């Protein structure tokens, strides 16, 4: 497995930056599209802007990154890291979340967002990143994660039921920094 990150497909006018409150109208629109029209999210009703803003604030309170892909001043995607599980033994592991506007899928925003997210959580001392991908037929997300060094760790068959059918969850994993090569020092999940 290679942990090399290739971002050669990134659009030249793409900027990855921290999410700001004014981005949440567009983030709500992007996420709502995926909730209502796809299987990547197991939510069935699109959350409102207040709920997504609250989730963003929770991520920030934990000191974790919440990023947007900005193309010519318009948010075209977002990604963030959250706790994988709440038990203390998982404190060196994060789960990534990433959603891209349908009109720019495959144009490099996802690669740029995920690469920056990996870079930032590695610098914070995290050792593993988990991706829980809705729908085993979600080749775009599975391929994106594979290109950025994730490997398939397993598939939970028929873990969800959405849009009238059973949906798998694909679990992918990537080591960060030294991964499990040595004993970690510190506690990256300390509350701010």
ZAPA-345440 format. One line per 10 residues: number of its first residue (from 1); for each residue x negated, y negated, z negated of N, C-alpha, C. Coordinates in nm, 4 decimals. Layout:
% ZAPA-345440
NUM	X/Y/Z/X/Y/Z/X/Y/Z; ... $
//
This chain:
% ZAPA-345440
1	-0.0843/0.1184/0.0000/0.0000/0.0000/0.0000/-0.0881/-0.1238/0.0000; -0.0573/-0.2153/0.0856/-0.1318/-0.3403/0.0923/-0.0530/-0.4490/0.0209; -0.1219/-0.5277/-0.0595/-0.0575/-0.6413/-0.1244/-0.0888/-0.7709/-0.0525; -0.1398/-0.7612/0.0686/-0.1697/-0.8795/0.1482/-0.0394/-0.9402/0.1973; -0.0283/-1.0700/0.1880/0.0920/-1.1416/0.2299/0.0641/-1.2104/0.3620; 0.1431/-1.1752/0.4635/0.1284/-1.2347/0.5952/0.2430/-1.3330/0.6167; 0.2107/-1.4603/0.6296/0.3142/-1.5612/0.6538/0.2942/-1.6283/0.7897; 0.2380/-1.5544/0.8856/0.2092/-1.6123/1.0162/0.3347/-1.6451/1.0962; 0.4506/-1.5870/1.0576/0.5743/-1.6127/1.1305/0.6523/-1.7328/1.0774; 0.5956/-1.8070/0.9841/0.6659/-1.9178/0.9202/0.6821/-2.0343/1.0172 $
11	0.8015/-2.0941/1.0166/0.8291/-2.2115/1.0992/0.7376/-2.3265/1.0584; 0.6941/-2.4040/1.1531/0.6023/-2.5144/1.1222/0.6706/-2.6271/1.0449; 0.8021/-2.6408/1.0547/0.8739/-2.7482/0.9854/0.9369/-2.7020/0.8534; 0.8944/-2.5865/0.8044/0.9478/-2.5281/0.6833/0.8656/-2.5702/0.5625; 0.9358/-2.6130/0.4563/0.8709/-2.6499/0.3311/0.9358/-2.5678/0.2204; 0.8538/-2.5020/0.1397/0.9035/-2.4303/0.0228/0.8815/-2.5211/-0.0977; 0.9884/-2.5453/-0.1721/0.9799/-2.6351/-0.2873/1.0729/-2.5861/-0.3969; 1.0568/-2.6443/-0.5155/1.1455/-2.6126/-0.6271/1.2861/-2.6636/-0.5970; 1.3850/-2.5850/-0.6370/1.5245/-2.6270/-0.6210/1.5534/-2.7456/-0.7120; 1.6382/-2.8332/-0.6653/1.6820/-2.9516/-0.7393/1.8351/-2.9499/-0.7474 $
21	1.8922/-3.0233/-0.8425/2.0386/-3.0219/-0.8575/2.1138/-3.0527/-0.7276; 2.0619/-3.1439/-0.6477/2.1314/-3.1808/-0.5241/2.1303/-3.0706/-0.4183; 2.0532/-2.9640/-0.4392/2.0474/-2.8522/-0.3435/2.1627/-2.7548/-0.3616; 2.2359/-2.7652/-0.4717/2.3300/-2.6586/-0.5043/2.4581/-2.6564/-0.4237; 2.4914/-2.7647/-0.3591/2.6049/-2.7573/-0.2664/2.5705/-2.6623/-0.1523; 2.4511/-2.6782/-0.0973/2.4083/-2.5915/0.0137/2.3784/-2.4491/-0.0347; 2.3162/-2.4349/-0.1516/2.2902/-2.3011/-0.2061/2.4228/-2.2274/-0.2264; 2.5238/-2.2972/-0.2756/2.6562/-2.2385/-0.2957/2.7149/-2.1927/-0.1630; 2.6961/-2.2723/-0.0590/2.7460/-2.2374/0.0747/2.6759/-2.1123/0.1282; 2.5426/-2.1086/0.1171/2.4656/-1.9936/0.1673/2.5042/-1.8672/0.0915 $
31	2.5034/-1.8744/-0.0409/2.5334/-1.7562/-0.1199/2.6775/-1.7120/-0.0988; 2.7680/-1.8072/-0.0925/2.9089/-1.7745/-0.0693/2.9287/-1.6974/0.0595; 2.8565/-1.7355/0.1631/2.8651/-1.6623/0.2903/2.8277/-1.5158/0.2700; 2.7169/-1.4925/0.1998/2.6713/-1.3546/0.1788/2.7670/-1.2758/0.0898; 2.8240/-1.3400/-0.0104/2.9202/-1.2721/-0.0980/3.0436/-1.2310/-0.0179; 3.0949/-1.3207/0.0629/3.2207/-1.2964/0.1326/3.2076/-1.2126/0.2588; 3.0890/-1.2122/0.3205/3.0752/-1.1472/0.4509/2.9713/-1.0358/0.4558; 2.9076/-1.0061/0.3450/2.8028/-0.9045/0.3480/2.8018/-0.8173/0.2248; 2.7060/-0.7267/0.2232/2.6944/-0.6299/0.1153/2.5676/-0.6479/0.0331; 2.4905/-0.7516/0.0610/2.3669/-0.7752/-0.0139/2.3974/-0.8069/-0.1597 $
41	2.5025/-0.8817/-0.1829/2.5463/-0.9131/-0.3191/2.6662/-0.8255/-0.3524; 2.6701/-0.7757/-0.4746/2.7841/-0.6961/-0.5166/2.8928/-0.7823/-0.5804; 2.8743/-0.9136/-0.5820/2.9836/-1.0015/-0.6227/3.0880/-0.9976/-0.5115; 3.2142/-1.0111/-0.5497/3.3207/-1.0073/-0.4500/3.3891/-1.1418/-0.4297; 3.3722/-1.2315/-0.5271/3.4241/-1.3673/-0.5134/3.3070/-1.4637/-0.5223; 3.3026/-1.5557/-0.4289/3.1917/-1.6514/-0.4258/3.1987/-1.7439/-0.5469; 3.0893/-1.7496/-0.6243/3.0891/-1.8396/-0.7399/3.0886/-1.9858/-0.6962; 3.1399/-2.0697/-0.7837/3.1421/-2.2129/-0.7557/3.0080/-2.2755/-0.7913; 2.9913/-2.3987/-0.7508/2.8649/-2.4701/-0.7695/2.8249/-2.4773/-0.9168; 2.9204/-2.4954/-1.0071/2.8878/-2.5045/-1.1502/2.8251/-2.3745/-1.2002 $
51	2.8759/-2.2605/-1.1546/2.8216/-2.1312/-1.1965/2.6793/-2.1122/-1.1423; 2.6581/-2.1450/-1.0162/2.5240/-2.1285/-0.9591/2.4246/-2.2264/-1.0215; 2.4701/-2.3451/-1.0546/2.3836/-2.4411/-1.1241/2.3472/-2.3895/-1.2626; 2.4411/-2.3286/-1.3312/2.4147/-2.2700/-1.4619/2.3116/-2.1567/-1.4520; 2.3234/-2.0748/-1.3496/2.2262/-1.9663/-1.3297/2.0869/-2.0234/-1.3051; 2.0796/-2.1299/-1.2269/1.9520/-2.1973/-1.1997/1.8905/-2.2497/-1.3291; 1.9735/-2.3116/-1.4118/1.9230/-2.3646/-1.5385/1.8693/-2.2535/-1.6281; 1.9341/-2.1396/-1.6272/1.8869/-2.0261/-1.7070/1.7500/-1.9784/-1.6578; 1.7327/-1.9717/-1.5280/1.6028/-1.9326/-1.4700/1.4957/-2.0319/-1.5126; 1.5266/-2.1592/-1.5028/1.4300/-2.2631/-1.5410/1.3960/-2.2585/-1.6895 $
61	1.4957/-2.2321/-1.7743/1.4709/-2.2228/-1.9184/1.3718/-2.1117/-1.9517; 1.3689/-2.0081/-1.8726/1.2749/-1.8977/-1.8926/1.1375/-1.9291/-1.8321; 1.1241/-2.0445/-1.7659/0.9966/-2.0812/-1.7066/0.9684/-2.0105/-1.5757; 1.0723/-1.9574/-1.5123/1.0563/-1.8835/-1.3873/1.0887/-1.9721/-1.2667; 1.0327/-1.9387/-1.1514/1.0561/-2.0219/-1.0332/1.1910/-1.9968/-0.9657; 1.2501/-2.1050/-0.9180/1.3710/-2.1033/-0.8361/1.3394/-2.1954/-0.7192; 1.3265/-2.1393/-0.6006/1.2740/-2.2095/-0.4838/1.3782/-2.2239/-0.3739; 1.3580/-2.3235/-0.2884/1.4389/-2.3372/-0.1671/1.3469/-2.3483/-0.0465; 1.4009/-2.3035/0.0664/1.3360/-2.3223/0.1964/1.4027/-2.4430/0.2607; 1.3267/-2.5479/0.2800/1.3759/-2.6742/0.3331/1.3245/-2.6876/0.4760 $
71	1.4164/-2.7003/0.5711/1.3804/-2.7187/0.7113/1.4369/-2.8536/0.7546; 1.3478/-2.9476/0.7758/1.3889/-3.0826/0.8171/1.4922/-3.1430/0.7226; 1.4719/-3.1249/0.5917/1.5602/-3.1845/0.4927/1.6867/-3.1070/0.4632; 1.7025/-2.9902/0.5212/1.8220/-2.9072/0.4981/1.7801/-2.7751/0.4349; 1.8434/-2.7376/0.3250/1.8149/-2.6100/0.2586/1.8686/-2.4971/0.3462; 1.7799/-2.4039/0.3801/1.8169/-2.2904/0.4651/1.7994/-2.1566/0.3953; 1.7629/-2.1601/0.2692/1.7500/-2.0365/0.1936/1.7035/-2.0675/0.0532; 1.7147/-1.9677/-0.0344/1.6684/-1.9853/-0.1719/1.6218/-1.8503/-0.2255; 1.5355/-1.8580/-0.3251/1.4841/-1.7371/-0.3902/1.4480/-1.7724/-0.5332; 1.4634/-1.6751/-0.6205/1.4228/-1.6976/-0.7590/1.3844/-1.5657/-0.8234 $
81	1.3146/-1.5766/-0.9356/1.2773/-1.4605/-1.0156/1.3555/-1.4650/-1.1451; 1.4013/-1.3502/-1.1863/1.4721/-1.3388/-1.3135/1.4216/-1.2173/-1.3879; 1.4614/-1.2065/-1.5115/1.4231/-1.0893/-1.5899/1.4800/-0.9649/-1.5227; 1.3993/-0.8592/-1.5147/1.4493/-0.7336/-1.4591/1.5471/-0.6681/-1.5570; 1.5093/-0.6612/-1.6818/1.5918/-0.6102/-1.7903/1.5576/-0.6906/-1.9153; 1.6443/-0.6870/-2.0143/1.6227/-0.7699/-2.1333/1.5409/-0.7025/-2.2426; 1.5231/-0.5722/-2.2394/1.4449/-0.5036/-2.3416/1.2997/-0.5508/-2.3363; 1.2344/-0.5642/-2.4537/1.0981/-0.6194/-2.4599/0.9949/-0.5464/-2.3734; 1.0090/-0.4177/-2.3553/0.9097/-0.3434/-2.2767/0.9070/-0.3868/-2.1297; 1.0145/-0.4511/-2.0833/1.0208/-0.4988/-1.9445/0.9646/-0.6402/-1.9281 $
91	0.9031/-0.6961/-2.0305/0.8659/-0.8374/-2.0296/0.7660/-0.8755/-1.9207; 0.6957/-0.7803/-1.8621/0.5999/-0.8109/-1.7559/0.6573/-0.7835/-1.6171; 0.7870/-0.7589/-1.6104/0.8535/-0.7241/-1.4842/0.9628/-0.8253/-1.4544; 0.9676/-0.8703/-1.3293/1.0730/-0.9610/-1.2841/1.1460/-0.8981/-1.1656; 1.2662/-0.9482/-1.1432/1.3452/-0.9084/-1.0264/1.3601/-1.0302/-0.9362; 1.3410/-1.0082/-0.8072/1.3578/-1.1205/-0.7151/1.4979/-1.1215/-0.6561; 1.5428/-1.2420/-0.6229/1.6679/-1.2641/-0.5521/1.6370/-1.3580/-0.4378; 1.6858/-1.3257/-0.3179/1.6585/-1.4097/-0.2018/1.7762/-1.4040/-0.1054; 1.8180/-1.5210/-0.0601/1.9254/-1.5329/0.0381/1.8876/-1.6398/0.1394; 1.9135/-1.6099/0.2665/1.8789/-1.6992/0.3768/2.0060/-1.7332/0.4543 $
101	2.0165/-1.8571/0.4993/2.1297/-1.8972/0.5830/2.1318/-1.8094/0.7077; 2.2499/-1.7621/0.7481/2.2573/-1.6678/0.8601/2.1923/-1.7189/0.9884; 2.1996/-1.8486/1.0112/2.1471/-1.9026/1.1369/1.9942/-1.9065/1.1435; 1.9266/-1.8840/1.0327/1.7798/-1.8854/1.0353/1.7173/-1.7523/0.9930; 1.8002/-1.6485/0.9757/1.7456/-1.5162/0.9426/1.6489/-1.4736/1.0526; 1.5342/-1.4232/1.0120/1.4341/-1.3759/1.1067/1.3398/-1.4827/1.1590; 1.3498/-1.6038/1.1065/1.2663/-1.7135/1.1549/1.1569/-1.7541/1.0568; 1.1340/-1.6738/0.9529/1.0222/-1.6973/0.8626/1.0541/-1.7579/0.7286; 1.1767/-1.8049/0.7090/1.2105/-1.8659/0.5796/1.2034/-1.7633/0.4674; 1.2518/-1.6433/0.4913/1.2493/-1.5387/0.3895/1.1077/-1.5005/0.3508 $
111	1.0211/-1.4837/0.4509/0.8807/-1.4492/0.4234/0.8124/-1.5580/0.3421; 0.8362/-1.6816/0.3787/0.7721/-1.7927/0.3083/0.8233/-1.8027/0.1642; 0.9533/-1.7884/0.1451/1.0099/-1.7943/0.0101/0.9563/-1.6824/-0.0782; 0.9607/-1.5597/-0.0273/0.9177/-1.4461/-0.1078/0.7683/-1.4517/-0.1368; 0.6889/-1.4941/-0.0384/0.5442/-1.5063/-0.0607/0.5140/-1.6073/-0.1715; 0.5817/-1.7203/-0.1696/0.5600/-1.8222/-0.2730/0.6104/-1.7737/-0.4086; 0.7228/-1.7042/-0.4096/0.7753/-1.6502/-0.5349/0.6757/-1.5514/-0.5961; 0.6211/-1.4629/-0.5139/0.5208/-1.3662/-0.5604/0.3997/-1.4388/-0.6173; 0.3529/-1.5385/-0.5468/0.2366/-1.6159/-0.5916/0.2619/-1.6794/-0.7288; 0.3785/-1.7398/-0.7442/0.4073/-1.8111/-0.8690/0.4252/-1.7180/-0.9882 $
121	0.4960/-1.6074/-0.9711/0.5153/-1.5190/-1.0861/0.3874/-1.4443/-1.1213; 0.3040/-1.4195/-1.0219/0.1733/-1.3583/-1.0499/0.0909/-1.4531/-1.1357; 0.0906/-1.5812/-1.1016/0.0156/-1.6812/-1.1784/0.0684/-1.6937/-1.3220; 0.1951/-1.6601/-1.3440/0.2534/-1.6656/-1.4778/0.2195/-1.5425/-1.5620; 0.1582/-1.4426/-1.5004/0.1167/-1.3240/-1.5747/0.2054/-1.2022/-1.5599; 0.3037/-1.2076/-1.4712/0.3892/-1.0915/-1.4498/0.3122/-0.9853/-1.3715; 0.3477/-0.8592/-1.3907/0.2737/-0.7480/-1.3315/0.3518/-0.6653/-1.2304; 0.4834/-0.6728/-1.2341/0.5659/-0.5964/-1.1404/0.6824/-0.6825/-1.0952; 0.7205/-0.6641/-0.9668/0.8402/-0.7289/-0.9156/0.9291/-0.6201/-0.8564; 1.0560/-0.6252/-0.8935/1.1554/-0.5295/-0.8475/1.2539/-0.6018/-0.7559 $
131	1.2892/-0.5357/-0.6473/1.3955/-0.5844/-0.5597/1.5084/-0.4824/-0.5650; 1.6282/-0.5287/-0.5943/1.7462/-0.4429/-0.5923/1.8287/-0.4900/-0.4724; 1.8215/-0.4138/-0.3658/1.8786/-0.4557/-0.2374/2.0121/-0.3859/-0.2154; 2.1163/-0.4665/-0.2007/2.2484/-0.4117/-0.1722/2.2550/-0.3606/-0.0304; 2.2990/-0.2366/-0.0132/2.3240/-0.1728/0.1148/2.1959/-0.1151/0.1758; 2.1909/0.0147/0.1844/2.0738/0.0809/0.2436/2.0613/0.0520/0.3929; 2.1635/-0.0052/0.4539/2.1564/-0.0463/0.5936/2.1087/-0.1913/0.6088; 2.0702/-0.2557/0.4994/2.0241/-0.3946/0.5022/1.8771/-0.3968/0.5477; 1.8570/-0.3693/0.6754/1.7214/-0.3553/0.7285/1.6427/-0.4863/0.7222; 1.7101/-0.6001/0.7286/1.6391/-0.7282/0.7222/1.5715/-0.7454/0.5862 $
141	1.6448/-0.7220/0.4784/1.5876/-0.7395/0.3450/1.4864/-0.6303/0.3126; 1.5168/-0.5074/0.3484/1.4224/-0.3979/0.3250/1.2936/-0.4233/0.4019; 1.3041/-0.4656/0.5262/1.1858/-0.4948/0.6085/1.1057/-0.6122/0.5543; 1.1746/-0.7169/0.5114/1.1067/-0.8328/0.4530/1.0252/-0.7899/0.3319; 1.0868/-0.7178/0.2418/1.0157/-0.6741/0.1220/0.8995/-0.5816/0.1566; 0.9187/-0.4919/0.2509/0.8101/-0.4008/0.2911/0.6920/-0.4790/0.3490; 0.7200/-0.5793/0.4310/0.6121/-0.6610/0.4896/0.5320/-0.7340/0.3825; 0.5942/-0.7605/0.2685/0.5270/-0.8334/0.1621/0.4775/-0.7410/0.0506; 0.4576/-0.6137/0.0844/0.3906/-0.5211/-0.0057/0.4778/-0.4390/-0.0971; 0.6084/-0.4469/-0.0834/0.6973/-0.3650/-0.1654/0.7068/-0.2250/-0.1054 $
151	0.7286/-0.1274/-0.1926/0.7539/0.0095/-0.1479/0.8897/0.0528/-0.2031; 0.9542/0.1425/-0.1325/1.0816/0.1947/-0.1797/1.0545/0.2837/-0.3004; 1.1189/0.2521/-0.4115/1.1055/0.3314/-0.5330/1.2223/0.4279/-0.5492; 1.3313/0.4018/-0.4788/1.4460/0.4915/-0.4849/1.5712/0.4275/-0.4297; 1.6724/0.5090/-0.4126/1.8022/0.4615/-0.3654/1.9099/0.5142/-0.4586; 1.9919/0.4236/-0.5076/2.1079/0.4608/-0.5874/2.2248/0.4735/-0.4903; 2.2633/0.5939/-0.4629/2.3672/0.6173/-0.3632/2.5042/0.5816/-0.4183; 2.5811/0.5130/-0.3363/2.7189/0.4765/-0.3696/2.7290/0.4107/-0.5065; 2.6380/0.3184/-0.5345/2.6343/0.2503/-0.6641/2.7408/0.1419/-0.6764; 2.7882/0.0924/-0.5650/2.8904/-0.0113/-0.5660/3.0003/0.0199/-0.4664 $
161	3.1130/-0.0456/-0.4829/3.2249/-0.0307/-0.3901/3.2682/-0.1708/-0.3510; 3.2504/-0.2048/-0.2245/3.2815/-0.3390/-0.1761/3.3274/-0.3297/-0.0317; 3.4194/-0.4144/0.0042/3.4711/-0.4216/0.1410/3.5223/-0.2858/0.1889; 3.5870/-0.2149/0.0962/3.6510/-0.0896/0.1317/3.5595/0.0296/0.1496; 3.4334/0.0179/0.1045/3.3438/0.1325/0.1202/3.2403/0.1376/0.0081; 3.1817/0.2556/-0.0099/3.0743/0.2745/-0.1061/2.9466/0.2151/-0.0496; 2.8693/0.1524/-0.1368/2.7473/0.0830/-0.0947/2.6314/0.1291/-0.1829; 2.5198/0.1614/-0.1177/2.3981/0.2006/-0.1885/2.3248/0.0779/-0.2405; 2.2356/0.0999/-0.3368/2.1372/-0.0003/-0.3792/1.9997/0.0596/-0.3554; 1.9164/-0.0128/-0.2842/1.7796/0.0304/-0.2599/1.6898/-0.0433/-0.3592 $
171	1.6100/0.0318/-0.4322/1.5186/-0.0253/-0.5299/1.3796/-0.0261/-0.4673; 1.3199/-0.1450/-0.4609/1.1837/-0.1582/-0.4093/1.0984/-0.2227/-0.5186; 0.9689/-0.1943/-0.5155/0.8803/-0.2413/-0.6220/0.7463/-0.2838/-0.5630; 0.6872/-0.3840/-0.6258/0.5564/-0.4358/-0.5842/0.4764/-0.4715/-0.7081; 0.3536/-0.4243/-0.7135/0.2640/-0.4668/-0.8194/0.2232/-0.6114/-0.7984; 0.2003/-0.6822/-0.9075/0.1558/-0.8213/-0.9031/0.0209/-0.8302/-0.9732; -0.0713/-0.9034/-0.9172/-0.2024/-0.9187/-0.9804/-0.2672/-0.7838/-1.0033; -0.3027/-0.7547/-1.1279/-0.3640/-0.6262/-1.1627/-0.2616/-0.5140/-1.1734; -0.1337/-0.5453/-1.1572/-0.0305/-0.4422/-1.1660/-0.0442/-0.3637/-1.2945; -0.0447/-0.2319/-1.2814/-0.0592/-0.1464/-1.3992/-0.2032/-0.0999/-1.4173 $
181	-0.2975/-0.1719/-1.3572/-0.4384/-0.1347/-1.3623/-0.5060/-0.1547/-1.4959; -0.4443/-0.2305/-1.5842/-0.5007/-0.2522/-1.7176/-0.3913/-0.3018/-1.8128; -0.4281/-0.3222/-1.9358/-0.3328/-0.3680/-2.0367/-0.3109/-0.5185/-2.0202; -0.1852/-0.5626/-2.0073/-0.1586/-0.7056/-1.9934/-0.1842/-0.7801/-2.1235; -0.2163/-0.9057/-2.1094/-0.2423/-0.9920/-2.2254/-0.1341/-1.0978/-2.2294; -0.0826/-1.1275/-2.3465/0.0155/-1.2355/-2.3603/0.1559/-1.1880/-2.3356; 0.2444/-1.2832/-2.3241/0.3864/-1.2577/-2.3067/0.4401/-1.3583/-2.2070; 0.4504/-1.3223/-2.0796/0.4935/-1.4212/-1.9807/0.6381/-1.4651/-1.9944; 0.7200/-1.3945/-2.0707/0.8620/-1.4297/-2.0786/0.8962/-1.5180/-2.1977; 0.7964/-1.5746/-2.2619/0.8273/-1.6574/-2.3785/0.9214/-1.7712/-2.3384 $
191	1.0160/-1.7944/-2.4241/1.1153/-1.8997/-2.3987/1.0499/-2.0356/-2.4135; 1.0918/-2.1296/-2.3317/1.0390/-2.2668/-2.3423/1.1246/-2.3458/-2.4361 $
//
